[in-house]
Amino acid sequence: MSTLLKAPAAQQTLQQYEQIRARTELICQPLEPEDTVVQPIIDVSPPKWHMAHTSWFFETFLLQPHLPGYQLFHKQYSYLFNSYYNSVGSRVQRDQRSTLTRPPLRDIYAYRRHVDEHMNKLFQQLEEDKLEELLPLLQLGLQHEQQHQELLITDIKYILSTNPLLPVYKPQPQPAITTTPSKAIFLEVPGGTYTIGFRGEGFSFDNELGVHEVLLQDFRIMNRLVTNGEYMEFMQDGGYQDFRHWLDEGFALVNNQHLEAPLYWVKQDKEWHRFTMHGMEKVNPREPVSHLSFYEANAYASWAGKRLLTEFEWEAASQLYPPSPGNFMESGRLEPTAADPANQGMQQLYGDVWEWTYSAYHPYPGFTKAPGAIGEYNGKFMLNQMVLRGGSCATPESHIRTTYRNFFHPDKRWQYNGIRLAQ
């Protein structure tokens, strides 16, 4: 083995690479091969495709240009597993990924082994100065795979929910929490000038860059997330039928899709149940409500006489109230959990559900795209989407930070999206 791997940065990055790649396969381990091909809606990608696409990323952006003599595993895999990189070439359209019954799952695992073996060779052969040069790209690849690990969790949940057998992904690792949630209190955040954006050491996406100042008025932030029980009060009060609480597009969505509850909720024997990664469960009124669109979150806030935070208010609050971790995917539960009733301070600021903000996904001042295909990673999506903050129970813990800007179209519900109120 090269003496290069004696360098702490190289050792640490290789270890991180191996751990992250292994976790992707661990997520898929409970699945049957047939589960890995399904794509019920355009937003959801087959698990087999996720595993191949993350390997394609390393092959395309690191191995091909930087490992001398590297041979592609299969010359057509770029067409099959490119996601949206126009710079790289044509691809299977997003809504057609489930048509890829071939290559078989065993070939996808062989592809991953091939990429991992050659990434190890790349680590061994790189000179130290070249490794330093490639570290940002290596980190991007790792963070990219962690993003797909979260998508794997949410996509698997949706896939299994559409099966009439309602299969269990994993058994419940611990009993459901039955304690009363902590009292909802609103914490003061004084107005003033706050610095927004990523600063310091470590990785960040380009959409977090462009450190700038914002001027905020005094506001108050709820110390915990809105619960299922509180959201049921909105439902029982006719919230889904009362146009006064809805943005026009949202109310049209409610009527066109006949929405009456969060995604995965089903009424059985006059009681609400929901599909979870552990199968069907009775809705626990103490747990944070999740799988809501922006429209639903905003309608609830209007009904409650409150509002959603802006993303700048959320980040400012995180500077005053240190984040309290929630329930990251490493814990094994894979569903949101109730807050600690003994804690009256800020709770679950990240790691339980993503929190919709009333902020459009736009570039920060001075934002620039990287040259080439990597420049397509975030910048071209900065329109018609809303920002979410905070991470979810499906987010790898090492992947999240307070400046992280997630973004989705306002109608999307299959992610673990929830509500934190402001006033």
C-alpha positions as CSV (number, residue, x, y, z in Angstrom):
1,M,0.0,0.0,0.0
2,S,1.2,3.5,-0.8
3,T,2.8,5.5,2.0
4,L,0.3,8.2,1.0
5,L,-2.3,6.4,3.2
6,K,-0.2,7.2,6.2
7,A,-1.3,10.8,5.7
8,P,-4.3,11.4,8.1
9,A,-6.4,13.2,5.5
10,A,-6.1,10.2,3.1
11,Q,-6.8,7.6,5.8
12,Q,-9.8,9.6,7.1
13,T,-11.3,10.1,3.6
14,L,-10.8,6.4,2.6
15,Q,-12.4,5.3,5.9
16,Q,-15.3,7.7,5.3
17,Y,-15.7,6.4,1.8
18,E,-15.9,2.8,2.9
19,Q,-18.4,3.5,5.7
20,I,-20.7,5.6,3.5
21,R,-20.6,3.1,0.6
22,A,-21.4,0.2,3.1
23,R,-24.3,2.1,4.6
24,T,-26.0,2.4,1.2
25,E,-26.0,-1.4,0.8
26,L,-27.1,-1.8,4.4
27,I,-30.2,0.3,3.7
28,C,-31.1,-2.0,0.8
29,Q,-30.3,-5.2,2.6
30,P,-33.9,-5.9,3.9
31,L,-35.4,-5.6,0.4
32,E,-36.3,-8.4,-1.9
33,P,-34.8,-8.1,-5.4
34,E,-38.2,-7.3,-6.8
35,D,-38.5,-4.3,-4.5
36,T,-35.5,-2.7,-6.1
37,V,-37.1,-2.2,-9.5
38,V,-40.3,-0.4,-8.6
39,Q,-41.1,3.3,-9.3
40,P,-44.7,4.1,-8.3
41,I,-44.3,7.9,-9.1
42,I,-41.9,10.1,-10.9
43,D,-40.4,11.5,-7.7
44,V,-39.4,8.0,-6.5
45,S,-36.5,6.2,-8.0
46,P,-36.0,2.4,-7.8
47,P,-33.5,1.4,-5.1
48,K,-31.4,-0.5,-7.7
49,W,-31.1,2.7,-9.7
50,H,-29.9,4.7,-6.6
51,M,-27.2,2.1,-5.9
52,A,-26.0,2.3,-9.5
53,H,-26.2,6.0,-9.9
54,T,-24.1,6.8,-6.8
55,S,-21.4,4.4,-8.3
56,W,-21.7,6.1,-11.6
57,F,-21.0,9.4,-10.0
58,F,-17.6,8.2,-8.6
59,E,-16.8,6.5,-11.9
60,T,-17.6,9.5,-14.1
61,F,-16.1,12.4,-12.1
62,L,-13.2,10.7,-10.3
63,L,-12.1,7.4,-11.9
64,Q,-12.3,8.2,-15.6
65,P,-10.5,11.5,-15.4
66,H,-8.0,10.7,-12.6
67,L,-7.1,7.0,-12.6
68,P,-4.8,6.2,-15.5
69,G,-5.9,3.2,-17.5
70,Y,-9.3,3.0,-15.9
71,Q,-11.8,0.8,-17.9
72,L,-15.5,1.4,-17.6
73,F,-17.5,-1.4,-16.0
74,H,-20.0,-1.2,-18.8
75,K,-20.1,1.4,-21.7
76,Q,-23.9,1.9,-21.5
77,Y,-24.1,2.5,-17.8
78,S,-23.6,6.2,-18.2
79,Y,-26.8,6.3,-20.3
80,L,-28.7,4.1,-17.8
81,F,-27.6,5.8,-14.6
82,N,-26.9,9.5,-15.3
83,S,-29.5,11.5,-13.5
84,Y,-29.7,15.1,-14.9
85,Y,-26.2,16.0,-16.0
86,N,-26.6,17.3,-19.6
87,S,-22.9,17.9,-19.8
88,V,-22.3,14.2,-19.6
89,G,-24.7,13.1,-22.3
90,S,-28.2,11.6,-22.9
91,R,-29.9,9.4,-20.3
92,V,-32.9,7.3,-19.5
93,Q,-35.7,9.8,-18.6
94,R,-36.5,10.1,-14.9
95,D,-40.0,8.6,-15.2
96,Q,-38.7,5.5,-17.1
97,R,-36.2,4.2,-14.5
98,S,-38.4,1.4,-13.6
99,T,-38.2,0.0,-17.1
100,L,-34.6,-1.1,-16.3
101,T,-35.3,-4.7,-15.4
102,R,-31.8,-5.3,-16.7
103,P,-29.0,-5.1,-15.6
104,P,-30.0,-7.5,-12.8
105,L,-29.4,-6.6,-9.2
106,R,-26.4,-8.9,-9.0
107,D,-24.7,-6.8,-11.7
108,I,-25.4,-3.6,-9.8
109,Y,-23.6,-5.1,-6.8
110,A,-20.7,-6.2,-9.1
111,Y,-20.6,-2.6,-10.4
112,R,-20.3,-1.2,-6.9
113,R,-17.5,-3.6,-6.1
114,H,-15.7,-2.6,-9.3
115,V,-16.0,1.1,-8.5
116,D,-14.9,0.6,-4.9
117,E,-11.8,-1.5,-5.9
118,H,-10.7,1.2,-8.3
119,M,-11.4,4.0,-5.9
120,N,-9.1,2.3,-3.5
121,K,-6.5,2.1,-6.2
122,L,-7.0,5.8,-6.8
123,F,-6.4,6.6,-3.1
124,Q,-3.2,4.5,-3.2
125,Q,-1.8,6.1,-6.3
126,L,-2.5,9.7,-5.7
127,E,0.3,12.0,-4.7
128,E,-0.4,14.0,-1.6
129,D,-0.8,17.3,-3.5
130,K,-3.2,15.7,-6.0
131,L,-5.2,14.2,-3.2
132,E,-5.6,17.7,-1.7
133,E,-6.8,19.0,-5.1
134,L,-9.4,16.2,-5.4
135,L,-10.7,16.3,-1.8
136,P,-13.5,18.7,-2.6
137,L,-14.7,16.5,-5.4
138,L,-14.3,13.4,-3.2
139,Q,-16.3,15.0,-0.5
140,L,-19.0,16.0,-3.0
141,G,-19.3,12.4,-4.1
142,L,-19.7,11.2,-0.5
143,Q,-22.2,13.9,0.4
144,H,-24.1,13.0,-2.8
145,E,-24.3,9.4,-1.8
146,Q,-25.6,10.4,1.6
147,Q,-28.3,12.4,-0.1
148,H,-29.3,9.3,-2.0
149,Q,-29.3,7.3,1.3
150,E,-32.0,9.6,2.5
151,L,-33.8,9.3,-0.8
152,L,-33.5,5.5,-0.5
153,I,-35.3,5.6,2.9
154,T,-38.1,7.8,1.7
155,D,-38.4,6.0,-1.7
156,I,-38.5,2.6,-0.1
157,K,-41.2,3.7,2.3
158,Y,-43.3,5.0,-0.6
159,I,-42.7,1.8,-2.7
160,L,-43.7,-0.5,0.1
161,S,-46.8,1.6,0.9
162,T,-48.2,1.0,-2.6
163,N,-48.1,-2.7,-2.2
164,P,-51.4,-4.1,-0.9
165,L,-49.5,-6.4,1.4
166,L,-48.1,-3.4,3.2
167,P,-44.8,-5.1,3.8
168,V,-42.6,-4.2,6.8
169,Y,-39.2,-2.8,6.0
170,K,-37.8,-3.4,9.6
171,P,-39.5,-4.3,12.9
172,Q,-40.0,-1.5,15.4
173,P,-36.6,-1.3,17.3
174,Q,-38.2,0.2,20.4
175,P,-41.6,0.8,21.9
176,A,-43.5,3.9,20.8
177,I,-43.1,6.8,23.1
178,T,-46.2,7.3,25.2
179,T,-45.2,10.4,27.3
180,T,-47.0,13.7,26.9
181,P,-45.0,16.0,24.6
182,S,-43.4,19.0,26.0
183,K,-45.4,22.1,26.3
184,A,-45.3,24.3,23.2
185,I,-43.6,27.6,24.1
186,F,-42.3,30.3,21.9
187,L,-38.7,31.4,22.3
188,E,-37.7,35.0,21.7
189,V,-35.3,35.9,18.9
190,P,-34.3,39.5,18.9
191,G,-34.3,41.5,15.7
192,G,-31.1,42.7,14.2
193,T,-28.4,41.8,11.7
194,Y,-27.6,38.1,11.3
195,T,-24.9,36.5,9.2
196,I,-26.2,33.8,6.9
197,G,-24.4,31.1,5.0
198,F,-21.7,28.5,5.6
199,R,-18.5,29.6,7.4
200,G,-15.6,27.6,8.8
201,E,-14.0,24.3,8.0
202,G,-15.5,21.2,6.4
203,F,-17.8,20.5,3.5
204,S,-20.7,22.6,2.3
205,F,-22.8,22.6,-0.9
206,D,-22.4,25.6,-3.2
207,N,-25.9,26.8,-2.4
208,E,-24.8,27.4,1.2
209,L,-22.0,29.8,0.0
210,G,-22.2,33.5,-0.4
211,V,-22.0,34.5,3.3
212,H,-24.2,37.6,3.7
213,E,-26.1,39.6,6.3
214,V,-29.8,39.9,6.7
215,L,-31.9,42.3,8.8
216,L,-34.6,40.6,10.8
217,Q,-37.4,41.9,13.0
218,D,-38.1,40.5,16.4
219,F,-39.8,37.1,16.2
220,R,-40.6,34.0,18.2
221,I,-40.0,30.4,17.3
222,M,-41.8,27.4,18.7
223,N,-39.6,25.2,20.8
224,R,-40.7,22.0,19.3
225,L,-42.4,20.6,16.1
226,V,-46.2,20.4,15.6
227,T,-47.5,17.0,16.6
228,N,-49.9,14.6,15.0
229,G,-52.4,15.3,17.7
230,E,-52.3,19.0,17.0
231,Y,-52.6,18.5,13.3
232,M,-55.6,16.2,13.9
233,E,-57.3,19.2,15.6
234,F,-56.9,21.1,12.3
235,M,-58.4,18.2,10.4
236,Q,-61.3,17.8,12.8
237,D,-62.0,21.5,12.5
238,G,-62.5,21.2,8.8
239,G,-59.1,22.6,7.9
240,Y,-58.9,20.8,4.6
241,Q,-62.2,22.2,3.5
242,D,-61.8,25.8,4.6
243,F,-60.3,27.8,1.7
244,R,-59.5,30.7,4.0
245,H,-56.4,29.0,5.3
246,W,-55.0,27.9,1.9
247,L,-53.0,29.4,-0.9
248,D,-55.0,29.1,-4.1
249,E,-52.6,26.5,-5.7
250,G,-52.7,24.5,-2.5
251,F,-56.5,24.5,-2.2
252,A,-56.7,23.4,-5.8
253,L,-54.3,20.5,-5.0
254,V,-56.5,19.5,-2.0
255,N,-59.6,19.4,-4.2
256,N,-58.1,17.7,-7.2
257,Q,-56.4,15.0,-5.2
258,H,-59.1,14.8,-2.5
259,L,-56.6,15.3,0.3
260,E,-57.9,15.0,3.9
261,A,-54.8,14.0,5.9
262,P,-51.0,13.7,5.7
263,L,-49.5,11.2,3.2
264,Y,-49.7,7.5,4.5
265,W,-52.7,8.2,6.9
266,V,-55.6,5.9,6.5
267,K,-58.8,5.8,8.6
268,Q,-59.6,2.4,10.0
269,D,-62.6,1.8,12.3
270,K,-63.0,5.5,12.8
271,E,-59.3,5.9,13.9
272,W,-56.4,7.2,12.0
273,H,-53.6,4.8,11.2
274,R,-50.5,5.4,9.1
275,F,-48.0,3.4,7.1
276,T,-44.5,3.4,8.6
277,M,-41.2,1.7,7.9
278,H,-42.4,-0.7,10.6
279,G,-45.8,-1.4,9.0
280,M,-49.2,0.0,9.8
281,E,-49.5,1.7,13.1
282,K,-52.1,3.7,14.9
283,V,-51.2,7.4,14.6
284,N,-49.4,8.5,17.8
285,P,-50.7,12.0,18.6
286,R,-47.5,12.8,20.5
287,E,-45.1,12.4,17.6
288,P,-44.2,15.1,15.1
289,V,-46.5,15.3,12.1
290,S,-44.7,14.5,8.9
291,H,-45.2,13.9,5.1
292,L,-46.9,17.2,4.5
293,S,-46.7,19.5,1.5
294,F,-45.7,23.1,1.9
295,Y,-49.3,24.0,1.3
296,E,-50.5,21.9,4.2
297,A,-47.9,23.2,6.5
298,N,-48.8,26.8,5.6
299,A,-52.5,26.1,5.9
300,Y,-52.0,24.7,9.4
301,A,-50.0,27.7,10.5
302,S,-52.7,30.0,9.2
303,W,-55.4,28.0,11.1
304,A,-53.3,28.1,14.3
305,G,-53.0,31.9,14.0
306,K,-49.2,31.6,13.5
307,R,-46.9,31.4,10.4
308,L,-43.9,29.5,9.0
309,L,-40.4,30.7,9.6
310,T,-38.3,32.1,6.8
311,E,-35.1,30.2,6.2
312,F,-33.1,33.2,7.5
313,E,-35.1,33.2,10.7
314,W,-34.5,29.5,11.1
315,E,-30.8,29.9,10.7
316,A,-30.7,32.9,13.0
317,A,-32.6,30.9,15.7
318,S,-30.1,28.1,15.3
319,Q,-27.3,30.5,16.2
320,L,-29.0,31.5,19.4
321,Y,-30.4,28.1,20.4
322,P,-27.8,25.3,19.8
323,P,-29.4,22.5,17.8
324,S,-30.8,19.5,19.7
325,P,-30.5,16.4,17.6
326,G,-33.7,14.5,16.9
327,N,-33.7,10.9,15.6
328,F,-31.3,10.4,12.7
329,M,-31.4,7.3,10.6
330,E,-28.4,5.8,12.5
331,S,-30.7,5.2,15.5
332,G,-32.7,2.6,13.5
333,R,-36.2,3.9,14.2
334,L,-36.6,5.7,10.8
335,E,-39.7,7.6,12.0
336,P,-40.0,10.9,13.9
337,T,-40.2,10.7,17.7
338,A,-41.8,12.8,20.3
339,A,-39.9,15.5,22.1
340,D,-38.6,15.1,25.7
341,P,-41.4,16.5,27.9
342,A,-38.8,17.5,30.6
343,N,-37.0,19.8,28.1
344,Q,-38.7,23.2,27.8
345,G,-35.9,24.7,25.7
346,M,-35.3,24.3,21.9
347,Q,-35.9,20.8,20.8
348,Q,-35.5,18.7,17.6
349,L,-34.0,21.6,15.7
350,Y,-32.6,19.0,13.3
351,G,-32.9,15.3,12.8
352,D,-36.6,14.5,13.1
353,V,-38.5,16.1,10.2
354,W,-37.5,18.7,7.6
355,E,-39.2,22.0,8.4
356,W,-40.9,23.9,5.6
357,T,-39.9,27.6,5.5
358,Y,-41.7,30.4,3.7
359,S,-38.6,31.1,1.6
360,A,-38.2,30.4,-2.1
361,Y,-35.1,28.5,-3.2
362,H,-32.9,31.3,-4.7
363,P,-29.2,31.8,-4.9
364,Y,-27.3,33.7,-2.2
365,P,-25.6,36.9,-3.2
366,G,-22.5,36.2,-5.3
367,F,-23.5,32.6,-6.1
368,T,-21.5,31.1,-9.0
369,K,-21.8,27.7,-10.6
370,A,-18.7,25.5,-10.8
371,P,-17.4,24.9,-14.4
372,G,-18.5,21.7,-16.2
373,A,-21.0,19.1,-15.1
374,I,-20.5,19.7,-11.4
375,G,-22.1,23.2,-12.0
376,E,-25.4,21.4,-12.7
377,Y,-25.6,20.1,-9.1
378,N,-27.7,22.8,-7.5
379,G,-27.8,26.0,-9.5
380,K,-30.2,25.1,-12.3
381,F,-32.9,24.1,-9.8
382,M,-33.2,27.6,-8.1
383,L,-36.7,28.3,-9.2
384,N,-40.3,27.3,-8.2
385,Q,-39.1,25.4,-5.1
386,M,-39.3,26.1,-1.4
387,V,-36.5,25.8,1.2
388,L,-36.6,23.3,4.0
389,R,-34.3,23.3,7.0
390,G,-33.3,20.9,9.8
391,G,-32.8,17.4,8.5
392,S,-35.0,14.4,9.2
393,C,-34.9,11.0,10.8
394,A,-33.8,9.7,7.3
395,T,-30.8,12.0,7.1
396,P,-27.4,10.7,8.0
397,E,-26.2,12.6,11.1
398,S,-22.8,13.5,9.6
399,H,-24.6,14.9,6.5
400,I,-26.5,17.7,8.2
401,R,-25.6,21.1,9.5
402,T,-27.5,24.3,10.3
403,T,-26.7,26.0,7.0
404,Y,-28.0,23.1,4.9
405,R,-30.6,24.2,2.4
406,N,-32.9,21.4,1.2
407,F,-35.5,22.3,-1.4
408,F,-38.6,20.7,-3.0
409,H,-41.6,21.8,-5.0
410,P,-44.4,22.9,-2.6
411,D,-46.6,20.0,-3.4
412,K,-44.2,17.2,-2.5
413,R,-45.2,15.0,0.5
414,W,-43.1,11.8,0.3
415,Q,-40.2,13.2,2.3
416,Y,-40.3,13.6,6.1
417,N,-41.5,17.2,6.0
418,G,-43.2,18.8,9.0
419,I,-44.0,22.1,10.7
420,R,-42.4,24.5,13.2
421,L,-44.4,27.6,13.9
422,A,-43.3,31.2,14.3
423,Q,-45.0,34.4,15.3
